[in-house]
């Protein structure tokens, strides 16, 4: 395992994101047995940073964290959690939520605590409700060791947030596809100029970069046939300066073993490898994929449509062109034409997707095969 120095700590460059844990078949419940085995293997192989949040896995991720990590000495791992400003409407809400998080995680402090998914609107709310003052009090009392934020907005807003306070770290969405598509390059440069340690989220863009089509995969295989598509996404992020750790949302045991193998055999990218990444990026940018990361922030839908699954099924169809399977997959969901265009999902989407139009696009594609 490779470690990065951070104040008095050494943080594993590969870290475990707890947003995409394995679930029990035909259920939304976390598979505790498999999830625990994954955590155990990660710890045994040097991973020491674990990232959860209030609403991950329908508010169950923190409970899982508390159950699994509490069997380890508290000083043997670093735990990150986040305050979701969209669920905070008063300072009292923030206080109750924070202490509920401590209870769920079975801990007395958080090593890293983030203001979750900050944008211009939520940052204003964060200041107006004096949540920042409260978090600083918690930090002084030792409940929070290091204070930072995750970010989803335009680069000038990132600069505004960084200028406000001497944050200890920031969490940014960075991967080779988003370097230009999501203005991640500009965000990265702003953080680097401020000498702010960067935690990378979405290194394989919610699985998009781990599930490439044959043409894209063959470009990578021509350079290194032993690397998985996901490994290329991780290597790209490991290659960047100023990175504290790279979060990977691992959903099965193979993800854990592949990611650990990637970090243990990491070498900085060569010019031929960077060229291969550029070629794959170009193909992706010209494809008809829907750029959803399956973060599920858009849910619940008022009409009970599983929006991320609909987009995932569409992307799989664009990759395989298997019309029959696409129809079978979509048929498992609430009909997409049930969408009432209420618009409640779109402001919550970190990727700023036009969800209503995209659902119509998926439904229109489906109608071509009926």
Residue pairs with C-beta under 8 A, 6 or more apart in sequence:
1 12
1 13
1 14
1 45
1 46
1 47
1 260
1 263
1 264
2 12
2 13
2 14
2 238
2 263
2 266
3 10
3 11
3 12
3 13
3 46
4 10
4 11
4 12
4 13
4 243
4 244
4 245
6 146
6 169
6 197
6 244
7 146
9 78
9 111
10 48
11 48
11 49
11 78
11 244
11 245
12 46
12 47
12 48
12 49
12 245
12 263
13 238
13 243
13 245
13 246
13 263
14 47
14 234
14 245
14 246
14 248
14 259
14 260
14 262
14 263
15 47
15 48
15 49
15 50
15 51
15 199
15 245
15 246
15 247
15 248
16 38
16 39
16 42
16 47
16 49
16 50
16 51
16 247
16 248
16 250
17 51
17 201
17 247
17 248
17 249
17 250
18 50
18 51
18 52
18 53
18 56
18 57
18 61
18 64
18 65
18 249
19 51
19 52
19 53
19 56
19 57
19 61
19 249
19 295
20 206
20 249
20 250
20 251
20 294
21 30
21 31
21 35
21 38
21 57
21 61
21 64
21 250
21 251
22 30
22 31
22 34
22 35
22 38
22 251
22 252
23 29
23 30
23 31
23 57
24 30
24 31
28 57
28 58
29 60
30 57
30 60
30 61
30 64
32 64
32 67
32 68
34 252
34 253
35 64
35 68
36 67
36 68
37 253
38 250
38 252
38 253
38 255
38 256
39 50
39 68
39 69
41 253
41 256
41 257
41 260
42 250
42 256
42 260
43 72
43 76
43 77
45 260
45 264
46 260
47 260
48 76
48 77
48 78
49 77
49 78
49 80
49 112
49 245
50 65
50 69
50 77
50 78
50 79
50 80
51 80
51 81
51 112
51 199
51 247
52 61
52 62
52 64
52 65
52 79
52 80
52 81
52 82
52 105
53 61
53 62
53 81
53 82
53 84
53 116
54 62
54 81
54 82
54 83
54 84
54 87
54 97
54 101
54 116
55 84
55 87
56 62
57 64
62 81
62 101
62 104
62 105
63 104
65 79
65 104
65 105
66 103
66 104
66 105
66 106
66 107
67 106
69 77
69 79
69 105
69 106
70 106
70 107
74 107
74 108
78 111
78 112
79 105
79 107
79 110
79 111
79 112
80 110
80 111
80 112
80 113
80 114
81 101
81 105
81 110
81 112
81 113
81 114
82 113
82 114
82 115
82 116
82 117
82 150
83 94
83 97
83 98
83 113
83 114
83 115
83 116
83 131
83 135
84 97
84 116
84 117
85 115
85 116
85 117
85 118
85 122
85 125
85 126
85 131
86 117
86 122
86 348
87 93
87 97
88 94
88 97
88 125
88 129
88 131
89 129
90 129
91 129
91 130
91 131
91 134
94 129
94 131
94 134
95 134
98 138
98 143
101 110
102 108
102 109
102 110
102 143
108 143
109 142
109 143
109 144
109 145
110 143
110 144
110 145
111 145
111 146
112 145
112 146
112 148
112 169
113 135
113 138
113 139
113 144
113 145
113 146
113 147
113 148
114 147
114 148
114 149
114 150
114 171
115 122
115 123
115 126
115 131
115 135
115 148
115 149
115 150
116 149
116 150
117 150
117 151
117 152
117 297
117 350
118 126
118 149
118 150
118 151
118 152
118 153
118 161
119 151
119 152
119 153
119 157
120 153
120 157
120 160
123 157
123 160
123 161
123 164
125 131
126 132
127 164
132 165
135 144
135 147
136 147
138 144
139 145
139 147
146 168
146 169
147 167
147 168
148 167
148 168
148 169
148 170
148 171
148 199
149 161
149 167
149 170
149 171
150 170
150 171
150 172
150 199
150 201
151 157
151 158
151 161
151 170
151 171
151 172
151 173
151 187
152 173
152 350
152 351
154 183
155 183
155 186
155 187
155 190
158 170
158 187
158 190
158 191
159 190
161 167
162 170
162 190
162 191
162 194
162 196
167 196
168 197
169 196
169 197
169 198
169 199
169 244
170 191
170 196
170 197
170 198
170 199
171 198
171 199
171 200
171 201
171 247
172 184
172 187
172 188
172 191
172 198
172 199
172 200
172 201
173 182
173 184
173 187
173 200
173 201
173 202
173 293
173 350
174 184
174 187
174 188
174 198
174 200
174 201
174 202
174 203
174 237
174 240
175 184
175 200
175 202
175 203
175 204
175 205
175 209
175 233
175 236
175 237
176 209
176 232
176 233
176 236
176 277
176 280
176 281
177 205
177 208
177 209
177 281
177 284
177 285
177 291
178 184
178 202
178 205
179 185
179 281
181 285
181 291
182 351
188 198
188 240
188 242
191 198
191 242
192 198
192 241
192 242
195 242
196 242
197 242
197 243
197 244
198 240
198 242
198 243
198 244
199 243
199 244
199 245
199 246
199 247
200 237
200 240
200 243
200 245
200 246
200 247
201 247
202 247
202 293
203 209
203 233
203 234
203 236
203 237
203 246
203 247
203 248
204 210
204 229
204 230
204 233
204 234
204 248
205 233
205 291
205 293
206 249
206 292
206 293
206 294
206 295
207 294
208 284
208 289
208 291
208 293
208 315
209 229
209 230
209 232
209 233
210 228
210 229
210 230
210 233
211 229
211 315
211 316
211 319
212 220
212 229
212 280
212 284
212 319
213 319
213 320
215 283
216 229
216 280
216 283
216 284
217 229
219 276
219 279
219 280
219 283
220 227
220 229
220 232
220 276
220 280
222 276
223 272
223 273
223 276
224 273
227 235
227 262
228 258
228 262
230 255
230 258
230 259
230 262
231 258
231 259
231 261
231 262
232 276
232 277
232 280
234 246
234 248
234 259
234 262
234 263
235 262
235 266
235 269
235 273
236 269
236 277
237 243
237 246
238 246
238 263
238 266
239 268
239 269
248 255
248 259
250 256
250 259
269 277
287 318
288 318
289 315
289 318
290 311
290 314
290 315
290 353
290 358
290 361
290 362
291 351
291 353
292 307
292 308
292 311
292 312
292 315
292 351
292 353
293 350
293 351
294 308
294 311
294 312
295 308
295 350
296 308
297 348
297 349
297 350
298 307
298 308
298 345
298 346
298 348
298 349
298 355
299 306
299 307
299 308
299 345
301 307
301 334
301 339
301 344
301 345
302 340
302 342
302 344
303 334
303 338
303 339
303 340
304 334
304 338
305 333
305 334
305 336
305 338
305 339
305 359
306 333
306 334
307 345
307 355
307 359
309 333
310 330
310 333
310 336
310 359
310 362
311 358
311 362
313 326
313 329
313 330
313 333
313 362
314 326
314 361
314 362
314 365
316 322
316 325
316 326
316 329
317 323
317 325
317 326
317 329
317 365
323 369
326 365
326 366
326 369
327 366
327 369
327 370
330 336
330 362
330 366
336 359
336 360
336 362
336 363
336 366
337 363
339 356
339 359
339 360
341 356
343 356
345 355
345 356
346 353
346 354
346 355
346 356
349 355
